[in-house]
């Protein structure tokens, strides 16, 4: 990785936990907070990939973690050596299936897992965050436009902002915020789109008001803003390059 320009050291001596830190938005966030002076704890499902990412970033520590496993999530936060300043959760993935093709039990399990993950990070992560620190969740905007195959994702897209706002009230003075990206050019996007990835990139470059594709660093920059701006809580920040402003 080629080093970027120096960043403000506004997170100096603070500690940041990033869940889902092996790649994509989570890895970009870990890089940015480290460059801003923070100590970083990185967690992710794949131990090998996580180890490489943690070494590159210079993480204080790393731990394999399936954040959907509530017991393991509690153990992870209990094992931290002390209070932290910020927790970021990028874990989770979208669910797309038409009613005709949907396995209803699988769909319900996905909804339950996503809500359990958010509530688990709030309960166990919120307990170790210092006053005025923050929990930042990453959701999405993809379900804001109704469409065949997006029923489950639409339901979660509507539910998670309301959940985050309620958590902000209950966890105060710890803050809780949600970042909602549109399409982001990440390994997850590549795996979902396969050989249609470049076509999607070209269409976004042509139609988005910003005339480029949103990348992980764009989302990470908003996550960092929510850490350092202590006046923001209960908010949902869209990071989609204006994707919702143009026809589908």
DRENBAKOL-190768 format. One record per residue (C-alpha): x, y, z; residue in three letters. Coordinates in pm, 1 decimal. Layout:
<pts>
+----------+----------+----------+---------+
:       xx :       yy :       zz : residuo :
+----------+----------+----------+---------+
:        X :        Y :        Z :     Ala :
...
+----------+----------+----------+---------+
</pts>
This chain:
<pts>
+----------+----------+----------+---------+
:       xx :       yy :       zz : residuo :
+----------+----------+----------+---------+
:      0.0 :      0.0 :      0.0 :     Unk :
:    134.6 :    342.5 :    -97.2 :     Unk :
:    118.7 :    583.0 :    201.3 :     Unk :
:   -122.8 :    871.0 :    156.7 :     Unk :
:    -68.9 :   1230.4 :    267.0 :     Unk :
:    -38.1 :   1298.0 :    641.2 :     Unk :
:   -369.5 :   1306.5 :    824.1 :     Unk :
:   -467.8 :   1509.5 :   1132.5 :     Unk :
:   -376.7 :   1332.8 :   1455.3 :     Unk :
:   -723.7 :   1391.3 :   1602.3 :     Unk :
:   -747.7 :   1030.6 :   1724.3 :     Unk :
:   -407.1 :   1029.3 :   1893.2 :     Unk :
:   -396.4 :    802.0 :   2198.2 :     Unk :
:   -751.4 :    683.3 :   2138.0 :     Unk :
:   -843.6 :    317.5 :   2094.1 :     Unk :
:  -1065.2 :    195.2 :   1811.3 :     Unk :
:  -1215.3 :   -151.4 :   1763.6 :     Unk :
:  -1303.0 :   -239.0 :   1403.2 :     Unk :
:  -1519.5 :   -546.2 :   1339.5 :     Unk :
:  -1507.2 :   -673.2 :    983.1 :     Unk :
:  -1157.8 :   -528.8 :    945.5 :     Unk :
:  -1005.0 :   -782.8 :    707.1 :     Unk :
:  -1102.0 :   -603.6 :    386.8 :     Unk :
:  -1320.8 :   -338.7 :    226.4 :     Unk :
:  -1470.0 :    -64.5 :    442.2 :     Unk :
:  -1344.3 :   -217.4 :    765.8 :     Unk :
:   -984.0 :   -234.3 :    647.7 :     Unk :
:  -1002.4 :    118.9 :    505.3 :     Unk :
:  -1132.8 :    241.3 :    841.2 :     Unk :
:   -854.8 :     64.7 :   1031.2 :     Unk :
:   -595.7 :    224.4 :    803.3 :     Unk :
:   -740.1 :    573.5 :    842.8 :     Unk :
:   -775.1 :    568.1 :   1220.1 :     Unk :
:   -424.1 :    427.3 :   1254.0 :     Unk :
:   -286.4 :    709.2 :   1038.6 :     Unk :
:   -471.0 :    954.6 :   1263.6 :     Unk :
:   -286.2 :    825.9 :   1568.6 :     Unk :
:   -530.1 :    571.7 :   1711.6 :     Unk :
:   -449.9 :    231.6 :   1854.1 :     Unk :
:   -647.0 :    -28.2 :   1659.4 :     Unk :
:   -798.8 :   -362.7 :   1751.3 :     Unk :
:   -906.2 :   -552.4 :   1439.7 :     Unk :
:  -1154.1 :   -841.0 :   1422.1 :     Unk :
:  -1276.8 :  -1048.5 :   1129.5 :     Unk :
:  -1395.7 :  -1394.3 :   1029.9 :     Unk :
:  -1099.0 :  -1513.8 :    824.4 :     Unk :
:   -793.6 :  -1557.0 :   1052.6 :     Unk :
:   -538.9 :  -1565.4 :    769.1 :     Unk :
:   -672.1 :  -1258.6 :    590.7 :     Unk :
:   -715.1 :  -1078.3 :    922.1 :     Unk :
:   -355.3 :  -1151.8 :   1018.5 :     Unk :
:   -223.2 :  -1001.3 :    696.3 :     Unk :
:   -443.2 :   -692.3 :    736.0 :     Unk :
:   -346.0 :   -642.0 :   1100.3 :     Unk :
:     23.4 :   -664.5 :   1018.5 :     Unk :
:    -13.1 :   -412.2 :    736.8 :     Unk :
:   -206.1 :   -163.7 :    951.3 :     Unk :
:      9.1 :   -206.0 :   1260.2 :     Unk :
:   -282.1 :   -311.8 :   1479.9 :     Unk :
:   -233.4 :   -327.2 :   1855.2 :     Unk :
:   -405.7 :   -665.0 :   1848.7 :     Unk :
:   -635.6 :   -874.3 :   1632.4 :     Unk :
:   -883.6 :  -1154.3 :   1696.0 :     Unk :
:  -1077.3 :  -1389.5 :   1467.0 :     Unk :
:  -1446.5 :  -1322.1 :   1524.3 :     Unk :
:  -1779.7 :  -1425.1 :   1378.0 :     Unk :
:  -1981.9 :  -1127.8 :   1499.6 :     Unk :
:  -2305.7 :  -1318.2 :   1436.9 :     Unk :
:  -2209.4 :  -1554.2 :   1721.3 :     Unk :
:  -2346.0 :  -1363.5 :   2021.0 :     Unk :
:  -2152.4 :  -1563.5 :   2278.8 :     Unk :
:  -1826.5 :  -1515.1 :   2092.2 :     Unk :
:  -1901.3 :  -1143.7 :   2052.2 :     Unk :
:  -1948.5 :  -1107.7 :   2427.8 :     Unk :
:  -1624.8 :  -1297.4 :   2493.8 :     Unk :
:  -1440.2 :  -1073.7 :   2248.9 :     Unk :
:  -1541.0 :   -752.7 :   2426.2 :     Unk :
:  -1489.7 :   -906.2 :   2770.9 :     Unk :
:  -1131.3 :   -996.2 :   2672.3 :     Unk :
:  -1034.1 :   -639.2 :   2584.4 :     Unk :
:   -777.0 :   -509.2 :   2832.7 :     Unk :
:   -966.6 :   -191.9 :   2913.8 :     Unk :
:  -1216.0 :     71.0 :   2794.1 :     Unk :
:  -1207.7 :    182.7 :   2429.9 :     Unk :
:  -1301.7 :    508.3 :   2260.6 :     Unk :
:  -1482.3 :    382.5 :   1949.8 :     Unk :
:  -1630.2 :     63.0 :   1806.8 :     Unk :
:  -1701.2 :     25.9 :   1435.3 :     Unk :
:  -1901.1 :   -266.0 :   1297.3 :     Unk :
:  -1892.6 :   -325.4 :    923.2 :     Unk :
:  -2000.7 :   -689.1 :    956.2 :     Unk :
:  -2301.0 :   -817.1 :    764.0 :     Unk :
:  -2405.3 :   -864.7 :    403.3 :     Unk :
:  -2718.1 :   -800.9 :    193.7 :     Unk :
:  -2982.3 :  -1063.3 :    119.5 :     Unk :
:  -3141.4 :  -1070.1 :   -224.2 :     Unk :
:  -3407.2 :  -1320.3 :   -333.0 :     Unk :
:  -3743.2 :  -1298.4 :   -505.3 :     Unk :
:  -4042.3 :  -1446.6 :   -326.4 :     Unk :
:  -4053.1 :  -1723.7 :   -583.8 :     Unk :
:  -3696.2 :  -1826.9 :   -506.9 :     Unk :
:  -3684.2 :  -1736.6 :   -139.2 :     Unk :
:  -3623.2 :  -1981.4 :    140.6 :     Unk :
:  -3836.1 :  -1812.5 :    405.8 :     Unk :
:  -3649.1 :  -1973.1 :    695.2 :     Unk :
:  -3319.5 :  -1851.2 :    549.1 :     Unk :
:  -3461.3 :  -1502.0 :    503.5 :     Unk :
:  -3586.8 :  -1488.7 :    860.9 :     Unk :
:  -3252.3 :  -1618.1 :    986.8 :     Unk :
:  -3074.8 :  -1340.1 :    797.6 :     Unk :
:  -3298.3 :  -1071.9 :    951.3 :     Unk :
:  -3252.6 :  -1217.7 :   1297.6 :     Unk :
:  -2876.0 :  -1243.6 :   1253.0 :     Unk :
:  -2845.6 :   -882.7 :   1134.5 :     Unk :
:  -3050.1 :   -747.6 :   1424.7 :     Unk :
:  -2871.8 :   -971.9 :   1675.2 :     Unk :
:  -2534.8 :   -852.0 :   1546.2 :     Unk :
:  -2633.3 :   -485.8 :   1587.8 :     Unk :
:  -2783.8 :   -542.9 :   1930.8 :     Unk :
:  -2485.8 :   -752.9 :   2040.3 :     Unk :
:  -2234.4 :   -486.5 :   1940.5 :     Unk :
:  -2449.7 :   -226.1 :   2115.7 :     Unk :
:  -2487.1 :   -428.8 :   2436.5 :     Unk :
:  -2135.7 :   -566.8 :   2474.6 :     Unk :
:  -1942.9 :   -301.5 :   2282.6 :     Unk :
:  -2136.5 :    -15.3 :   2436.9 :     Unk :
:  -2043.4 :   -142.5 :   2781.0 :     Unk :
:  -1671.0 :    -87.8 :   2715.2 :     Unk :
:  -1688.1 :    246.5 :   2530.4 :     Unk :
:  -1591.0 :    557.4 :   2723.3 :     Unk :
:  -1838.7 :    843.6 :   2765.4 :     Unk :
:  -1870.7 :   1051.7 :   2445.5 :     Unk :
:  -1714.3 :    769.0 :   2246.7 :     Unk :
:  -1914.1 :    616.5 :   1968.2 :     Unk :
:  -2052.3 :    302.4 :   1812.9 :     Unk :
:  -2063.5 :    328.3 :   1434.1 :     Unk :
:  -2265.9 :     73.4 :   1240.0 :     Unk :
:  -2250.6 :     26.3 :    863.2 :     Unk :
:  -2574.9 :    -44.9 :    681.3 :     Unk :
:  -2677.0 :     53.0 :    329.8 :     Unk :
:  -2914.6 :    241.3 :    102.7 :     Unk :
:  -2974.3 :    -41.2 :   -143.4 :     Unk :
:  -3318.7 :   -127.0 :    -11.5 :     Unk :
:  -3463.7 :    225.2 :    -32.2 :     Unk :
:  -3599.8 :    161.4 :   -381.3 :     Unk :
:  -3861.6 :   -113.3 :   -384.6 :     Unk :
:  -3790.4 :   -390.8 :   -628.8 :     Unk :
:  -3823.7 :   -761.3 :   -690.3 :     Unk :
:  -3571.7 :   -950.5 :   -481.9 :     Unk :
:  -3503.6 :   -671.4 :   -231.7 :     Unk :
:  -3780.9 :   -728.4 :     24.3 :     Unk :
:  -3552.5 :   -848.2 :    304.6 :     Unk :
:  -3285.2 :   -587.4 :    239.0 :     Unk :
:  -3553.6 :   -314.6 :    219.8 :     Unk :
:  -3692.0 :   -416.2 :    557.6 :     Unk :
:  -3348.4 :   -397.9 :    719.2 :     Unk :
:  -3263.5 :    -71.9 :    540.8 :     Unk :
:  -3569.1 :     81.3 :    708.9 :     Unk :
:  -3521.5 :    -88.1 :   1046.5 :     Unk :
:  -3154.8 :    -27.1 :   1125.8 :     Unk :
:  -3169.5 :    357.4 :   1127.1 :     Unk :
:  -3461.3 :    344.3 :   1372.8 :     Unk :
:  -3274.0 :     91.1 :   1584.1 :     Unk :
:  -2962.3 :    309.6 :   1584.4 :     Unk :
:  -3157.3 :    616.5 :   1693.7 :     Unk :
:  -3309.5 :    424.2 :   1983.9 :     Unk :
:  -2968.5 :    291.1 :   2084.4 :     Unk :
:  -2831.5 :    647.1 :   2086.5 :     Unk :
:  -3089.6 :    740.8 :   2349.0 :     Unk :
:  -3038.6 :    430.6 :   2561.0 :     Unk :
:  -2657.0 :    428.3 :   2548.0 :     Unk :
:  -2604.1 :    801.3 :   2612.5 :     Unk :
:  -2355.2 :    958.1 :   2670.6 :     Unk :
:  -2200.4 :    695.4 :   2443.1 :     Unk :
:  -2301.9 :    792.3 :   2090.1 :     Unk :
:  -2446.3 :    561.4 :   1822.6 :     Unk :
:  -2455.2 :    640.8 :   1450.9 :     Unk :
:  -2512.6 :    461.0 :   1122.6 :     Unk :
:  -2330.1 :    501.5 :    792.1 :     Unk :
:  -2536.6 :    388.8 :    493.4 :     Unk :
:  -2335.5 :    339.3 :    172.4 :     Unk :
:  -2474.6 :    273.7 :   -171.1 :     Unk :
:  -2260.8 :     69.5 :   -408.5 :     Unk :
:  -1901.3 :     59.2 :   -283.0 :     Unk :
:  -1620.3 :    -93.6 :   -487.6 :     Unk :
:  -1510.1 :   -363.8 :   -242.5 :     Unk :
:  -1419.0 :   -733.8 :   -259.0 :     Unk :
:  -1774.1 :   -810.6 :   -139.3 :     Unk :
:  -1919.9 :   -619.4 :   -435.3 :     Unk :
:  -1685.7 :   -805.9 :   -667.8 :     Unk :
:  -1797.0 :  -1141.8 :   -528.3 :     Unk :
:  -2165.9 :  -1052.0 :   -561.1 :     Unk :
:  -2143.0 :   -916.0 :   -917.0 :     Unk :
:  -1881.2 :  -1145.4 :  -1067.5 :     Unk :
:  -1829.0 :  -1073.3 :  -1437.5 :     Unk :
:  -2087.3 :   -789.7 :  -1421.6 :     Unk :
:  -1863.6 :   -579.0 :  -1196.4 :     Unk :
:  -1697.3 :   -366.7 :  -1464.2 :     Unk :
:  -2030.1 :   -299.0 :  -1634.2 :     Unk :
:  -2166.5 :   -171.8 :  -1301.2 :     Unk :
:  -1863.1 :     49.3 :  -1248.2 :     Unk :
:  -1895.7 :    204.3 :  -1592.8 :     Unk :
:  -2266.9 :    273.7 :  -1547.2 :     Unk :
:  -2203.3 :    442.9 :  -1211.9 :     Unk :
:  -1921.2 :    655.2 :  -1352.7 :     Unk :
:  -2158.0 :    773.0 :  -1623.0 :     Unk :
:  -2463.3 :    839.3 :  -1405.7 :     Unk :
:  -2357.4 :    934.6 :  -1053.3 :     Unk :
:  -2342.7 :   1309.4 :   -986.2 :     Unk :
:  -1985.5 :   1265.8 :   -855.3 :     Unk :
:  -1886.3 :   1090.9 :  -1184.7 :     Unk :
:  -1687.8 :    818.9 :  -1011.4 :     Unk :
:  -1745.9 :    505.2 :   -809.3 :     Unk :
:  -1756.7 :    529.1 :   -430.0 :     Unk :
:  -1465.1 :    346.9 :   -265.9 :     Unk :
:  -1400.8 :    214.2 :     84.7 :     Unk :
:  -1195.0 :    520.6 :    180.3 :     Unk :
:  -1494.0 :    746.3 :    109.8 :     Unk :
:  -1703.1 :    556.2 :    362.0 :     Unk :
:  -1418.6 :    529.4 :    612.2 :     Unk :
:  -1376.0 :    908.4 :    605.8 :     Unk :
:  -1736.8 :    953.8 :    720.8 :     Unk :
:  -1689.4 :    691.4 :    992.6 :     Unk :
:  -1388.2 :    884.8 :   1121.8 :     Unk :
:  -1588.6 :   1208.9 :   1113.8 :     Unk :
:  -1848.7 :   1048.2 :   1339.1 :     Unk :
:  -1576.5 :    953.0 :   1585.3 :     Unk :
:  -1431.0 :   1300.6 :   1615.6 :     Unk :
:  -1751.9 :   1507.5 :   1598.9 :     Unk :
:  -1895.9 :   1465.2 :   1946.4 :     Unk :
:  -2215.3 :   1657.2 :   1857.3 :     Unk :
:  -2351.9 :   1377.0 :   1636.7 :     Unk :
:  -2556.5 :   1085.2 :   1767.5 :     Unk :
:  -2857.1 :    887.3 :   1647.2 :     Unk :
:  -2785.2 :    992.4 :   1288.9 :     Unk :
:  -2777.1 :    806.5 :    958.0 :     Unk :
:  -2524.4 :    933.1 :    703.6 :     Unk :
:  -2569.2 :    828.4 :    340.1 :     Unk :
:  -2251.6 :    778.8 :    136.5 :     Unk :
:  -2367.3 :    687.8 :   -211.9 :     Unk :
:  -2226.8 :    950.0 :   -447.8 :     Unk :
:  -2580.8 :   1067.9 :   -523.4 :     Unk :
:  -2698.0 :    723.9 :   -634.1 :     Unk :
:  -3045.8 :    783.7 :   -491.9 :     Unk :
:  -3081.0 :   1100.2 :   -699.6 :     Unk :
:  -3065.0 :    932.4 :  -1039.2 :     Unk :
:  -3307.0 :    691.9 :  -1209.2 :     Unk :
:  -3236.2 :    320.3 :  -1151.0 :     Unk :
+----------+----------+----------+---------+
</pts>
